[in-house]
């Protein structure tokens, strides 16, 4: 008696002879998450540092998901994020991979280049009379 399944004489087991590359198999089961590159993070953190210096933002979180990377910005760490800067490569050919979304889920700006999308945080100078 053995632990092997019984196979009629002269036949091979169904899974015999199949070679599987474990790296590809793992990648198919658990795809690599989308991440921000160094230059993208530099641009985002430059804006974040400026806004922290002005006292408007206090905390952030970075999420690398299967379909998108998200940089969330908080006024206080226990609240919903004020803004989310998202990178979704599936939209790169259409509306653009980068977007800025507010607390209510409304897209404030979307585009193909991150510096252009981040201009939504630039404040217009106001004349004081």
C-alpha positions in Angstrom: 0.0 0.0 0.0 1.4 3.4 -1.0 0.4 7.0 -0.8 0.4 7.4 -4.5 -2.9 7.3 -6.4 -3.6 4.2 -8.4 -2.8 4.7 -12.1 -3.6 1.9 -14.7 -0.5 0.1 -15.9 1.2 1.9 -18.9 -0.4 5.3 -18.2 1.3 8.3 -16.7 -0.3 10.3 -13.9 -2.1 13.4 -15.3 0.3 15.9 -13.7 3.4 14.0 -14.6 5.8 15.8 -16.9 4.5 19.3 -16.2 7.3 21.7 -15.1 6.2 24.9 -13.4 8.4 27.9 -12.9 7.7 28.8 -9.2 8.5 32.5 -9.7 5.9 32.8 -12.5 3.4 30.7 -10.5 3.7 33.0 -7.4 3.5 36.1 -9.6 0.2 34.9 -11.1 -1.2 34.1 -7.7 0.1 37.2 -6.0 0.9 40.0 -8.5 3.5 42.6 -7.7 1.8 45.7 -6.2 1.9 49.1 -7.9 4.4 51.4 -6.2 5.5 55.0 -6.5 9.0 55.5 -8.0 11.6 57.6 -6.2 11.0 60.7 -8.4 7.3 60.4 -7.9 7.7 60.2 -4.1 10.1 63.2 -4.2 7.5 65.3 -5.9 4.8 64.3 -3.5 6.9 64.7 -0.4 8.0 68.1 -1.5 4.4 69.3 -1.6 3.6 67.4 1.6 6.6 69.1 3.4 5.4 72.5 2.2 1.9 72.0 3.5 3.1 70.6 6.8 5.2 73.7 7.2 2.1 75.8 6.6 0.3 73.8 9.3 -2.4 72.4 7.0 -1.4 68.7 6.9 -0.2 66.5 9.8 0.1 62.9 8.7 0.3 60.6 5.6 0.0 57.0 4.6 1.2 55.1 1.6 -0.6 52.0 0.3 0.8 49.8 -2.5 -2.2 47.7 -3.8 -2.5 45.3 -6.6 -4.1 47.8 -9.0 -2.9 51.2 -7.7 -0.6 53.0 -5.3 -2.2 55.6 -3.0 -0.6 58.4 -1.0 -3.2 59.5 1.6 -2.9 62.9 3.3 -4.5 63.6 6.7 -5.2 66.7 8.8 -5.3 64.4 11.9 -4.2 60.8 11.9 -7.6 59.4 13.2 -9.7 61.0 10.4 -10.5 60.2 6.8 -7.8 61.4 4.4 -8.2 65.0 3.1 -6.7 64.0 -0.2 -5.5 60.9 -1.9 -2.8 61.0 -4.7 -3.4 57.9 -6.7 -1.3 56.1 -9.4 -3.3 53.7 -11.5 -1.3 52.3 -14.4 -4.4 50.8 -16.1 -5.6 54.4 -16.8 -2.3 55.5 -18.2 -3.4 55.2 -21.8 -6.8 56.8 -21.2 -7.3 59.7 -18.7 -3.8 59.4 -17.1 -2.3 57.3 -14.4 -2.2 60.0 -11.8 -5.1 61.6 -9.9 -5.9 63.7 -6.8 -9.1 62.7 -5.0 -10.7 64.6 -2.1 -12.4 63.2 1.0 -15.8 62.7 -0.8 -14.2 60.7 -3.7 -14.4 63.5 -6.2 -11.4 63.6 -8.6 -9.9 67.1 -8.4 -7.3 66.6 -11.1 -6.2 63.8 -13.4 -3.4 63.5 -15.9 -0.5 61.7 -17.4 2.3 63.6 -15.6 2.5 63.8 -11.8 3.9 67.4 -11.6 1.0 68.7 -13.6 -1.5 66.9 -11.4 0.1 68.1 -8.2 -0.4 71.7 -9.3 -3.9 71.4 -7.8 -2.2 72.1 -4.5 -0.6 75.4 -5.7 -2.4 78.3 -4.1 -3.2 81.4 -6.0 -1.9 84.7 -4.5 -4.7 87.0 -3.3 -4.5 90.8 -3.3 -5.2 92.2 0.2 -6.7 95.7 0.1 
